[in-house]
Amino acid sequence: MTSTDCRRPVRPDAGQRPAIQQDIRLLYFAWLRARIGHAEENFPKPAEVNDVAGLLAWLRDRGGRYAEALRDLSVIRVAVNQDYVGPDHPIRDGDEIAIFPPVTGG
């Protein structure tokens, strides 16, 4: 009797899982929360959004309450994953983005 090799050929991508898109989580604080009408929302990162500036523009383009709340971006601060960031900071799947007015202490 001869033995035969019963092993299956290995695919080049074997063992790799397909990328799963994770929602981004937006948190709104202070008067932004009141103007937008909710404290948070989760949704897949829009394909055209690559950075904070792009996200804020995309949100503003939603119109209505978003356009009103984000009318003057000079009074908006953003944190990504709990770190203050600038407008060119990248946005990735799974990020938590907090949007709020300047904070003062006392």
LUMGU-91781 format. One line per field, with one value per atom (N, C-alpha, C, O): residue in one letter; residue number from 1; x, y, z; atom name. Coordinates in pm, 1 decimal. Atoms other than C-alpha are relative to their C-alpha. Layout:
N
resn a, ... $
resi NUM, ... $
x X, ... $
y Y, ... $
z Z, ... $
name CA, ... $
! end
This chain:
106
resn m, m, m, m, t, t, t, t, s, s, s, s, t, t, t, t, d, d, d, d, c, c, c, c, r, r, r, r, r, r, r, r, p, p, p, p, v, v, v, v, r, r, r, r, p, p, p, p, d, d, d, d, a, a, a, a, g, g, g, g, q, q, q, q, r, r, r, r, p, p, p, p, a, a, a, a, i, i, i, i, q, q, q, q, q, q, q, q, d, d, d, d, i, i, i, i, r, r, r, r, l, l, l, l, l, l, l, l, y, y, y, y, f, f, f, f, a, a, a, a, w, w, w, w, l, l, l, l, r, r, r, r, a, a, a, a, r, r, r, r, i, i, i, i, g, g, g, g, h, h, h, h, a, a, a, a, e, e, e, e, e, e, e, e, n, n, n, n, f, f, f, f, p, p, p, p, k, k, k, k, p, p, p, p, a, a, a, a, e, e, e, e, v, v, v, v, n, n, n, n, d, d, d, d, v, v, v, v, a, a, a, a, g, g, g, g, l, l, l, l, l, l, l, l, a, a, a, a, w, w, w, w, l, l, l, l, r, r, r, r, d, d, d, d, r, r, r, r, g, g, g, g, g, g, g, g, r, r, r, r, y, y, y, y, a, a, a, a, e, e, e, e, a, a, a, a, l, l, l, l, r, r, r, r, d, d, d, d, l, l, l, l, s, s, s, s, v, v, v, v, i, i, i, i, r, r, r, r, v, v, v, v, a, a, a, a, v, v, v, v, n, n, n, n, q, q, q, q, d, d, d, d, y, y, y, y, v, v, v, v, g, g, g, g, p, p, p, p, d, d, d, d, h, h, h, h, p, p, p, p, i, i, i, i, r, r, r, r, d, d, d, d, g, g, g, g, d, d, d, d, e, e, e, e, i, i, i, i, a, a, a, a, i, i, i, i, f, f, f, f, p, p, p, p, p, p, p, p, v, v, v, v, t, t, t, t, g, g, g, g, g, g, g, g $
resi 1, 1, 1, 1, 2, 2, 2, 2, 3, 3, 3, 3, 4, 4, 4, 4, 5, 5, 5, 5, 6, 6, 6, 6, 7, 7, 7, 7, 8, 8, 8, 8, 9, 9, 9, 9, 10, 10, 10, 10, 11, 11, 11, 11, 12, 12, 12, 12, 13, 13, 13, 13, 14, 14, 14, 14, 15, 15, 15, 15, 16, 16, 16, 16, 17, 17, 17, 17, 18, 18, 18, 18, 19, 19, 19, 19, 20, 20, 20, 20, 21, 21, 21, 21, 22, 22, 22, 22, 23, 23, 23, 23, 24, 24, 24, 24, 25, 25, 25, 25, 26, 26, 26, 26, 27, 27, 27, 27, 28, 28, 28, 28, 29, 29, 29, 29, 30, 30, 30, 30, 31, 31, 31, 31, 32, 32, 32, 32, 33, 33, 33, 33, 34, 34, 34, 34, 35, 35, 35, 35, 36, 36, 36, 36, 37, 37, 37, 37, 38, 38, 38, 38, 39, 39, 39, 39, 40, 40, 40, 40, 41, 41, 41, 41, 42, 42, 42, 42, 43, 43, 43, 43, 44, 44, 44, 44, 45, 45, 45, 45, 46, 46, 46, 46, 47, 47, 47, 47, 48, 48, 48, 48, 49, 49, 49, 49, 50, 50, 50, 50, 51, 51, 51, 51, 52, 52, 52, 52, 53, 53, 53, 53, 54, 54, 54, 54, 55, 55, 55, 55, 56, 56, 56, 56, 57, 57, 57, 57, 58, 58, 58, 58, 59, 59, 59, 59, 60, 60, 60, 60, 61, 61, 61, 61, 62, 62, 62, 62, 63, 63, 63, 63, 64, 64, 64, 64, 65, 65, 65, 65, 66, 66, 66, 66, 67, 67, 67, 67, 68, 68, 68, 68, 69, 69, 69, 69, 70, 70, 70, 70, 71, 71, 71, 71, 72, 72, 72, 72, 73, 73, 73, 73, 74, 74, 74, 74, 75, 75, 75, 75, 76, 76, 76, 76, 77, 77, 77, 77, 78, 78, 78, 78, 79, 79, 79, 79, 80, 80, 80, 80, 81, 81, 81, 81, 82, 82, 82, 82, 83, 83, 83, 83, 84, 84, 84, 84, 85, 85, 85, 85, 86, 86, 86, 86, 87, 87, 87, 87, 88, 88, 88, 88, 89, 89, 89, 89, 90, 90, 90, 90, 91, 91, 91, 91, 92, 92, 92, 92, 93, 93, 93, 93, 94, 94, 94, 94, 95, 95, 95, 95, 96, 96, 96, 96, 97, 97, 97, 97, 98, 98, 98, 98, 99, 99, 99, 99, 100, 100, 100, 100, 101, 101, 101, 101, 102, 102, 102, 102, 103, 103, 103, 103, 104, 104, 104, 104, 105, 105, 105, 105, 106, 106, 106, 106 $
x 82.8, 0.0, 87.5, 191.2, -73.7, 116.0, -79.2, -202.3, 69.2, 37.5, -14.6, 71.8, 22.4, -107.6, -3.8, -40.7, -0.7, -73.6, -139.6, -185.0, 137.8, -418.5, -6.1, -114.7, 3.2, -314.0, -55.4, -31.7, 52.2, -495.5, 108.0, 192.1, -96.0, -293.9, -32.4, -149.0, 17.4, -242.9, -15.5, 66.9, 21.5, -389.0, 99.1, 137.5, -93.0, -155.3, -55.7, 20.9, 59.2, -403.3, -52.8, -125.5, 48.9, -469.9, 43.4, 157.2, -30.0, -487.4, -23.2, -19.3, 27.8, -562.2, -149.6, -222.3, 142.1, -898.1, -26.4, 58.0, 30.9, -1071.0, -12.1, -56.9, 8.6, -1051.6, -146.1, -231.7, 134.7, -1358.2, -1.6, 76.3, 9.7, -1458.4, -69.0, -177.0, 57.5, -1521.6, -56.9, 2.1, 60.6, -1752.8, 90.5, 166.9, -58.3, -1614.5, -107.2, -226.8, 92.6, -1769.7, 20.5, 130.9, -5.7, -1848.3, -69.5, -180.2, 54.6, -1906.1, -8.4, 88.3, 22.0, -2051.3, -18.2, -87.8, 3.8, -2010.7, -51.9, -47.8, 46.0, -2157.2, -103.5, -194.6, 101.6, -2349.4, -5.1, -106.5, 5.4, -2251.7, -102.1, -177.7, 97.2, -2451.9, -142.5, -228.6, 133.5, -2751.6, -39.9, -153.9, 33.4, -2734.0, -17.1, -105.1, 10.9, -2677.9, -118.0, -181.5, 118.0, -2943.2, 24.4, -71.0, -30.8, -2762.9, 145.3, 227.3, -131.6, -2456.6, 102.5, 222.0, -95.7, -2304.0, -69.0, -191.5, 48.2, -2338.3, 114.9, 232.1, -96.1, -2164.0, -39.2, -157.0, 25.6, -2129.4, 131.3, 237.9, -122.7, -1881.2, 66.5, -1.8, -73.4, -1610.7, -30.2, -10.0, 24.6, -1714.0, 129.8, 235.5, -119.3, -1472.9, 75.9, 198.5, -65.4, -1403.8, 62.9, 128.3, -55.1, -1303.8, 133.0, 139.6, -133.0, -931.4, 63.1, 155.4, -58.8, -860.2, -109.3, -225.5, 95.9, -1024.4, -69.0, -190.8, 59.9, -1077.7, -104.7, -211.8, 94.9, -1247.3, -124.5, -234.7, 115.4, -1470.4, -90.4, -212.5, 80.0, -1580.5, -73.0, -188.5, 65.6, -1653.5, -113.8, -221.2, 102.5, -1847.1, -121.1, -235.5, 108.9, -2051.1, -76.7, -199.7, 65.2, -2120.0, -85.6, -193.0, 74.0, -2231.4, -128.5, -212.7, 125.1, -2500.7, -115.4, -232.5, 100.8, -2681.4, -70.3, -29.4, 83.6, -2940.9, 77.3, 156.7, -62.7, -2824.7, 152.2, 222.3, -145.6, -2475.9, 61.6, 162.1, -51.7, -2422.7, 0.0, 95.3, 9.3, -2538.2, 104.7, 174.6, -92.4, -2330.3, 145.7, 228.7, -139.1, -2014.0, 28.9, 125.6, -14.6, -2053.0, 136.1, 199.8, -126.8, -1745.1, 97.1, 94.6, -92.0, -1471.4, 111.7, 183.9, -103.9, -1240.4, -33.2, 53.9, 39.3, -1438.6, -24.6, -88.0, 18.4, -1431.8, 134.7, 236.1, -118.4, -1178.4, -34.1, -150.1, 21.3, -1130.5, 105.5, 222.7, -91.0, -978.1, -29.0, -144.7, 13.0, -914.8, 62.1, 179.2, -44.2, -887.7, 59.3, 161.7, -28.3, -867.7, 127.5, 180.0, -114.0, -576.1, -44.1, -102.5, 29.0, -620.9, 78.9, 196.4, -65.3, -542.3, -35.4, -129.7, 25.0, -525.7, -80.0, -113.6, 85.4, -721.7, 60.4, -12.8, -62.6, -467.2, 20.2, 77.1, -14.8, -479.0, -86.5, -203.4, 77.8, -587.4, -113.4, -104.2, 113.3, -920.7, 1.7, 10.2, -4.5, -922.6, -122.5, -187.4, 108.5, -1183.5, 23.1, 135.5, -7.3, -1260.4, 37.4, 37.4, -37.5, -1153.2, -119.8, -234.6, 97.6, -1339.3, 37.2, 148.6, -25.5, -1370.3, -91.4, -213.8, 77.2, -1479.6, 7.9, 115.7, 9.9, -1596.3, -62.5, -170.0, 46.1, -1636.3, 50.6, 145.4, -50.0, -1599.6, 122.5, 150.3, -115.9, -1287.6, -41.8, -151.8, 28.4, -1269.3, 83.0, 202.1, -73.8, -1177.0, -8.5, -105.7, -2.8, -1082.8, -16.1, -12.0, 14.9, -1131.5, 33.3, 26.0 $
y -116.8, 0.0, 123.4, 130.6, -125.6, 342.4, 102.9, 102.9, -104.3, 633.5, 122.9, 152.9, -123.0, 947.6, 116.3, 100.6, -120.7, 1297.2, 61.2, 106.6, -50.0, 1410.1, 146.0, 200.4, -139.8, 1758.2, 88.4, 66.5, -97.4, 2043.7, 103.1, 132.8, -107.4, 2308.1, 122.3, 151.1, -116.3, 2615.9, 123.6, 151.1, -125.2, 2938.7, 103.9, 100.2, -103.5, 3238.3, 85.9, 137.5, -83.4, 3424.0, -81.6, -28.8, 86.5, 3130.1, 56.2, 99.9, -47.6, 3232.0, 149.0, 198.8, -142.4, 3594.6, 21.1, -37.3, -31.6, 3729.5, 125.1, 214.4, -122.3, 3982.3, 118.3, 103.6, -120.3, 4337.2, 29.7, 30.8, -33.2, 4423.5, 148.2, 195.2, -142.7, 4787.3, 23.6, -29.6, -35.5, 4926.3, 140.6, 228.2, -132.4, 5220.4, 99.7, 64.5, -106.8, 5551.9, 44.9, 34.1, -45.1, 5691.8, 148.5, 192.2, -143.8, 6062.3, 36.5, -9.4, -49.5, 6231.9, 151.4, 216.7, -144.0, 6583.2, 52.5, -9.2, -54.0, 6803.8, 143.6, 215.6, -136.1, 7121.3, 47.6, -27.4, -55.5, 7349.0, -71.3, -64.1, 78.6, 7129.9, -113.0, -141.0, 107.0, 6846.8, 54.1, -8.4, -59.4, 7076.0, 38.4, 15.4, -44.2, 7216.0, -115.9, -113.1, 115.1, 6882.7, -87.8, -149.1, 71.8, 6716.9, -137.5, -206.0, 125.8, 6411.1, 1.2, 79.3, 2.2, 6322.2, -80.8, -52.1, 83.5, 6057.6, -71.3, -82.7, 84.0, 5854.7, -86.7, -51.4, 95.2, 5559.4, -29.0, -48.7, 35.5, 5492.1, -35.0, 2.5, 31.6, 5353.7, 129.2, 223.5, -116.9, 5603.2, 21.2, -69.4, -26.2, 5769.8, -12.5, 30.8, 24.0, 5675.5, 128.4, 127.0, -125.3, 6040.0, 71.9, 174.5, -63.7, 6125.3, -65.8, -185.4, 50.9, 6090.2, 65.5, 10.7, -72.0, 6345.8, 79.3, 79.7, -75.2, 6567.4, 108.0, 123.5, -105.1, 6854.8, -58.8, -0.8, 65.7, 6616.5, -46.9, -40.2, 44.1, 6477.7, 118.3, 109.8, -116.8, 6822.5, 55.5, 96.8, -45.7, 6924.7, -94.1, -48.9, 99.7, 6601.3, 16.7, 11.3, -21.1, 6659.4, 127.6, 128.4, -127.3, 7021.3, -13.1, 46.3, 21.0, 6909.2, -80.1, -85.1, 70.1, 6696.8, 99.0, 61.5, -105.0, 7028.0, 7.7, -56.1, -13.4, 7127.6, 35.2, 129.2, -24.9, 7112.2, -9.8, 64.0, 15.3, 6996.2, 126.0, 176.3, -121.3, 7294.3, 117.8, 195.5, -109.1, 7533.9, -15.7, 80.0, 23.4, 7376.7, 15.3, 61.1, -0.4, 7355.3, 117.0, 113.8, -116.2, 7690.0, 67.2, 102.6, -67.3, 7842.3, -99.9, -123.8, 103.6, 7581.3, 56.2, -20.5, -58.7, 7827.7, -16.8, -0.7, 20.0, 7758.7, -147.1, -179.6, 144.2, 7379.4, -64.2, -32.5, 79.0, 7148.3, -146.4, -186.7, 141.2, 6781.1, -83.8, -46.9, 99.8, 6485.0, -132.2, -170.2, 133.6, 6150.4, -97.6, -85.7, 99.9, 5857.1, 67.5, 24.8, -73.3, 6104.8, 84.4, 123.2, -90.3, 6308.0, 118.2, 99.7, -117.9, 6666.7, -9.3, -46.0, 9.6, 6681.2, 121.2, 194.6, -106.5, 6927.9, -50.5, -168.7, 34.8, 6932.5, -102.4, -168.1, 94.3, 6721.8, -139.2, -226.9, 131.4, 6431.1, -103.4, -77.0, 102.4, 6108.5, -58.5, -69.1, 70.2, 5942.3, -141.8, -162.1, 141.0, 5561.0, -73.5, -28.0, 83.8, 5290.7, -27.9, -53.5, 30.9, 5237.4, 116.5, 101.9, -115.4, 5586.0, 54.3, 45.9, -75.5, 5771.3, 147.4, 187.9, -140.3, 6138.0, 85.3, 76.6, -90.3, 6395.6, 139.3, 186.1, -132.8, 6733.0, 90.5, 61.0, -85.4, 7020.8, 142.1, 167.0, -138.4, 7394.3, 8.8, -83.7, -16.1, 7530.2, -14.6, 24.4, 23.6, 7436.0, 98.5, 117.2, -88.3, 7684.6, -55.6, -121.3, 47.4, 7608.1, 116.8, 233.5, -108.9, 7800.1, -43.6, 36.2 $
z 0.0, 0.0, 0.0, 65.8, 1.6, -75.9, 78.6, 78.0, -74.2, 141.6, -88.9, -171.2, 76.0, -5.2, 97.2, 213.6, -82.3, 127.0, -3.2, -108.3, -8.3, 244.9, 42.6, 62.9, -42.7, 343.6, -110.0, -228.8, 95.3, 181.1, -30.8, 54.1, 28.4, 1.7, 85.8, 112.8, -84.9, 213.4, -88.3, -175.6, 73.7, 77.1, 51.2, 168.1, -45.7, 88.3, 113.0, 194.4, -103.7, 311.4, 117.5, 201.8, -107.8, 543.0, 134.9, 152.0, -133.5, 904.6, 17.6, 130.1, -10.2, 825.5, 0.2, -80.2, -6.1, 921.2, -83.4, -91.4, 74.1, 702.8, 95.3, 209.1, -82.8, 833.5, 31.7, -56.7, -43.5, 1034.0, 33.2, 116.2, -24.3, 1026.5, 133.3, 159.0, -128.1, 1371.8, -9.2, -72.4, -1.5, 1426.8, 70.5, 160.3, -79.4, 1533.9, 98.3, 71.4, -103.9, 1849.0, 19.9, 52.4, -19.5, 1869.3, 129.0, 156.8, -125.9, 2203.1, -10.0, -49.2, 5.1, 2223.0, 142.0, 222.6, -134.9, 2530.8, 1.9, -97.9, -31.8, 2681.0, -100.8, -135.8, 89.7, 2443.1, -134.4, -203.8, 123.9, 2146.4, 13.2, -79.8, -25.7, 2300.1, -11.4, -73.3, 4.3, 2344.1, -141.7, -182.0, 136.1, 1991.1, -96.5, -182.5, 90.1, 1818.4, 39.2, -46.6, -44.7, 2031.5, 58.2, 95.0, -67.3, 2166.4, 46.8, -1.5, -63.4, 2371.0, -77.9, -71.7, 74.3, 2145.8, -113.7, -118.8, 109.4, 1831.5, -49.6, -36.9, 55.1, 1670.6, -143.2, -173.3, 139.1, 1299.0, -68.1, -19.2, 73.3, 1044.8, -48.6, -88.6, 47.2, 952.6, -147.8, -228.8, 141.6, 627.1, -80.0, -34.2, 81.8, 348.3, -30.4, -41.5, 36.3, 268.2, 119.1, 100.7, -120.3, 626.7, 34.8, 63.0, -31.1, 689.8, 122.0, 182.2, -113.2, 961.2, 71.8, 31.2, -81.0, 1221.8, -82.9, -74.3, 83.1, 976.3, -94.1, -111.9, 89.2, 733.5, 72.5, 18.1, -78.3, 1007.9, 34.4, 20.9, -35.5, 1122.3, -122.3, -111.9, 123.3, 762.4, -37.3, -77.0, 32.7, 704.8, 92.3, 47.1, -94.6, 1021.2, -33.4, -34.6, 32.7, 928.3, -125.7, -135.0, 124.8, 581.5, 19.9, -69.8, -28.7, 746.1, 14.5, 8.8, -6.1, 785.6, 134.2, 231.2, -118.5, 1042.3, 124.4, 125.7, -130.2, 1400.2, -6.3, 62.9, 12.0, 1299.0, -59.5, -9.2, 64.8, 1067.9, 97.6, 101.7, -96.9, 1340.1, 111.0, 144.1, -110.9, 1618.6, -43.5, 35.0, 48.0, 1405.0, -93.2, -169.3, 88.5, 1229.1, 16.2, -82.9, -27.9, 1397.9, 61.7, 182.4, -48.4, 1424.9, 87.7, 151.3, -85.5, 1602.6, 148.9, 234.4, -140.1, 1921.9, 31.7, 132.1, -17.6, 1886.3, 33.2, -28.9, -34.2, 2049.1, -23.5, -14.3, 30.5, 1964.5, 71.8, 78.3, -56.0, 2145.3, -69.9, -87.8, 58.9, 1977.6, 97.5, 133.7, -98.0, 2214.8, 123.9, 177.1, -122.4, 2505.5, -4.6, 99.8, 16.9, 2362.6, -85.6, -192.4, 80.6, 2243.8, -130.9, -131.1, 130.2, 1872.1, -85.5, -56.2, 95.5, 1585.8, -118.9, -126.3, 113.4, 1260.4, -96.2, -170.2, 93.0, 1071.6, 58.9, -6.1, -64.7, 1318.3, -72.6, -100.5, 72.5, 1142.4, 83.8, 206.1, -60.4, 1217.4, -54.5, -175.6, 39.6, 1212.6, 53.8, 147.9, -49.6, 1255.3, 148.3, 191.2, -142.0, 1622.0, 89.4, 211.6, -82.0, 1735.7, 78.1, 34.7, -78.0, 2007.5, -15.4, 17.7, 27.6, 1914.2, 86.8, 76.3, -85.4, 2171.7, -61.6, -98.3, 58.6, 2040.6, 105.4, 157.5, -108.7, 2286.4, -16.8, -91.3, 0.0, 2339.2, 89.9, 166.2, -89.3, 2510.0, 146.1, 185.3, -141.2, 2875.1, 81.7, 57.0, -90.0, 3143.3, 140.5, 177.6, -138.4, 3496.8, 96.4, 57.4, -96.4, 3812.9, 137.9, 231.4 $
name N, CA, C, O, N, CA, C, O, N, CA, C, O, N, CA, C, O, N, CA, C, O, N, CA, C, O, N, CA, C, O, N, CA, C, O, N, CA, C, O, N, CA, C, O, N, CA, C, O, N, CA, C, O, N, CA, C, O, N, CA, C, O, N, CA, C, O, N, CA, C, O, N, CA, C, O, N, CA, C, O, N, CA, C, O, N, CA, C, O, N, CA, C, O, N, CA, C, O, N, CA, C, O, N, CA, C, O, N, CA, C, O, N, CA, C, O, N, CA, C, O, N, CA, C, O, N, CA, C, O, N, CA, C, O, N, CA, C, O, N, CA, C, O, N, CA, C, O, N, CA, C, O, N, CA, C, O, N, CA, C, O, N, CA, C, O, N, CA, C, O, N, CA, C, O, N, CA, C, O, N, CA, C, O, N, CA, C, O, N, CA, C, O, N, CA, C, O, N, CA, C, O, N, CA, C, O, N, CA, C, O, N, CA, C, O, N, CA, C, O, N, CA, C, O, N, CA, C, O, N, CA, C, O, N, CA, C, O, N, CA, C, O, N, CA, C, O, N, CA, C, O, N, CA, C, O, N, CA, C, O, N, CA, C, O, N, CA, C, O, N, CA, C, O, N, CA, C, O, N, CA, C, O, N, CA, C, O, N, CA, C, O, N, CA, C, O, N, CA, C, O, N, CA, C, O, N, CA, C, O, N, CA, C, O, N, CA, C, O, N, CA, C, O, N, CA, C, O, N, CA, C, O, N, CA, C, O, N, CA, C, O, N, CA, C, O, N, CA, C, O, N, CA, C, O, N, CA, C, O, N, CA, C, O, N, CA, C, O, N, CA, C, O, N, CA, C, O, N, CA, C, O, N, CA, C, O, N, CA, C, O, N, CA, C, O, N, CA, C, O, N, CA, C, O, N, CA, C, O, N, CA, C, O, N, CA, C, O, N, CA, C, O, N, CA, C, O, N, CA, C, O, N, CA, C, O, N, CA, C, O, N, CA, C, O, N, CA, C, O, N, CA, C, O, N, CA, C, O, N, CA, C, O, N, CA, C, O, N, CA, C, O, N, CA, C, O $
! end
